[in-house]
Amino acid sequence: MTRIIAIHQPNFFPWLGYFDKIRRADIFIFLDDSQYQKTGGNWSNRVKLLINNEARWLTAPVERSFNGMRNINEMVFSSREEWRSKTLKTLLFAYRGAPFFDETYSIIEPLVKNPQDNVAEYNIYAIKALVSALGYSTNSLICSSDLPTSSFATERLVELIRHVSGTGYLCGGGASNYQEDEIFERVGIKLTYQNFLHPTYSQFGNKEFFAGLSIVDALMNLGFNGVQQLLQNNGE
């Protein structure tokens, strides 16, 4: 039987496809010691929500005043802005009337308020809490920084997979732009592309469906049981 491994950076309240990957993997590795993209947008500290009938960015500002390169697990959120309270106000404004607002907000509020300033640790804590609330085990979620490696790029992914005795690798659709697929085949690791087909659902106050939003949107509209069923049905 194939032991499926998935690897992904720890994102900020990520989309449904992220949790689908966790659900389908035997082991999910947070790539917490990968390089942070200093310029431009980064999924480690921003995500989209449905606000005023538009998909808009929700951003948690990070400290960028550093020279050279830093990994995600070396990044910290900005101490100059009250982004946590702003985030909660945005959620209240956008979703207060949603069908599962109370259920979802009761879980999300303490996650947003988490005083942890390290970006990777903050995101991993939130993701694990959401995974648990969805009824999945968090025992299979580990960090790449806890697995010593000496290689880079695709070779490092292979090394991480071997660390946890993986025989298969589940990767996202965008991986074809940077990884060398033939390396997996050469070492006997079965490569599978996730090819996540985004399910649709009724979004509060909107006729047009917006895909690719934070899982928070789906939770507000469907609740935790509804999202769990949505992910399960999407994989069948």
Secondary structure, DSSP 4 states (H G I P E B T S, - for coil): ---EEEEE---SS-BHHHHHHHHH-SEEEE-TTSBP--SS--TTSEEEEEETTEEEEEE--B----SS--BGGG-BB-SSS-HHHHHHHHHHHHHTTSTTHHHHHHHHHHHHH----BHHHHHHHHHHHHHHHTT--STTEEEGGGS-----HHHHHHHHHHHTT-SEEEE-GGGGGT--HHHHHHTTPEEEE----PPP-PPTT-SS---S-BHHHHHHHHHHHHHHHHHHHHT-
